[in-house]
Every structure is written in structure tokens, then in C-alpha cells.
């Protein structure tokens, strides 16, 4: 398996976010967590249920906001790639990590128009 973004395919917010990413020019193979063998990625089902994962061609795994940052960096549009770099940068990463954790925990409570 090459570069892949593994997301919660049962989550409306997650599917909607992936659609936003596509409109932002993100070019990464996105696969629902239910369609992958977690062991092949060096992950567990529990890890896949907790967060989005980006696994690069070398098998390096990135979780949560770092996965989103990596995915944004695949965009065909420079401003989106730059946003991915900023999101994954040292100054922004601690805040982005906390924000991602909050969103992941509360994703089922978002209004229906988000999912």
C-alpha cells in the first residue's frame, strides 16, 4: 500500500471533511478504516477508531492533526500546501493537536449539516 489517509468512514463529519479536502486539491488515497487491515499499517482497530491516520510510502505513521497537515501538503494548490506546513509546524502543532483532539471527541455532536 502506498501513501494512504485512513479515516472513519462511518463519521459524517469525517466524510464531509474529506470532501472539503478534495475541493482544496488534496491528492491522497483516502480509505475508510473499516476497509483496511490495521496490522498491515502497524496500527490497531482502536487506533484507527481514535483518529485519522496518514501513512507515507516509507510506512511512517502520522496521527490526527499531523495526518491532516500531511494530507494538505499533497494539494495541487500552493496556498493549501503552505497551510499544511503551518499546521504541522512546531509553533502551531501543540494548539492544533488539542483542537484536533476536541473535534475528534465531539464529532458525533456536530450539527447534521456538517455530516
C-alpha positions in Angstrom: 0.0 0.0 0.0 1.4 3.4 -0.9 0.6 6.7 0.7 -2.8 6.5 2.4 -5.1 8.6 4.6 -7.3 6.3 6.8 -10.4 8.0 8.2 -13.6 7.0 9.9 -15.9 6.2 7.0 -18.9 6.0 9.4 -18.5 9.6 10.6 -20.5 12.1 8.6 -18.2 15.0 9.7 -15.1 12.9 8.6 -16.6 12.2 5.2 -17.6 15.9 4.8 -14.1 17.0 5.8 -12.6 14.7 3.2 -14.9 16.3 0.6 -13.6 19.7 1.7 -10.1 18.4 1.3 -10.8 17.2 -2.3 -12.2 20.6 -3.2 -8.9 22.1 -1.8 -7.0 20.0 -4.2 -5.8 17.3 -1.8 -4.5 14.3 -3.7 -4.1 11.4 -1.4 -5.7 8.0 -1.4 -8.3 8.1 1.3 -9.6 4.8 2.7 -12.2 4.2 5.3 -10.8 2.5 8.4 -13.3 -0.4 8.0 -11.7 -1.2 4.6 -8.1 -1.7 5.8 -6.1 -4.3 7.7 -4.8 -2.3 10.6 -1.9 -4.8 11.1 -0.7 -4.1 7.6 -0.3 -0.4 8.7 1.2 -1.2 12.0 -1.9 0.0 13.8 -4.8 -1.4 15.8 -8.5 -1.1 15.3 -8.6 1.1 18.4 -6.0 3.5 17.0 -8.0 3.7 13.7 -11.2 4.5 15.7 -9.5 7.3 17.7 -8.1 9.4 14.9 -7.3 9.9 11.2 -4.0 8.4 10.1 -1.7 9.3 7.2 0.8 6.6 6.3 3.6 7.6 3.9 5.4 5.5 1.4 8.1 4.6 4.0 5.4 3.3 6.4 5.8 6.3 8.7 2.5 7.0 10.5 1.1 10.4 11.3 -1.9 10.8 13.6 -4.6 13.4 14.0 -3.7 17.0 13.1 -0.3 15.8 11.8 -2.1 13.4 9.4 -4.3 16.3 8.2 -1.2 18.5 7.8 0.4 15.8 5.7 -2.7 15.4 3.5 -3.0 19.2 2.9 0.6 19.1 1.7 -0.4 16.9 -1.2 -2.7 19.6 -2.6 -2.1 20.8 -6.1 -2.6 24.4 -4.8 0.3 26.2 -3.2 -1.8 28.0 -0.5 -3.2 24.7 0.7 0.2 23.1 0.8 1.5 26.1 2.8 -1.4 25.7 5.2 -0.4 22.1 5.7 3.1 23.2 6.5 1.9 25.7 9.0 -0.5 23.3 10.7 2.4 20.8 11.2 4.9 23.4 12.3 6.4 23.4 15.8 4.8 26.7 16.9 1.3 25.6 15.7 1.4 21.9 16.4 0.6 21.9 20.1 -2.6 24.0 19.6 -3.6 22.1 16.5 -3.2 18.8 18.4 -5.5 20.0 21.2 -8.0 21.3 18.7 -8.0 18.0 16.8 -8.5 16.0 20.0 -11.5 18.2 20.9 -13.1 17.8 17.4 -12.4 14.0 17.3 -14.0 13.6 20.7 -17.1 15.7 19.8 -17.5 14.8 16.1 -20.8 13.0 16.8 -22.3 16.1 18.3 -21.9 18.4 15.4 -25.0 19.6 13.6 -26.4 17.4 10.8 -25.4 19.9 8.1 -21.8 19.2 8.9 -22.2 15.5 8.3 
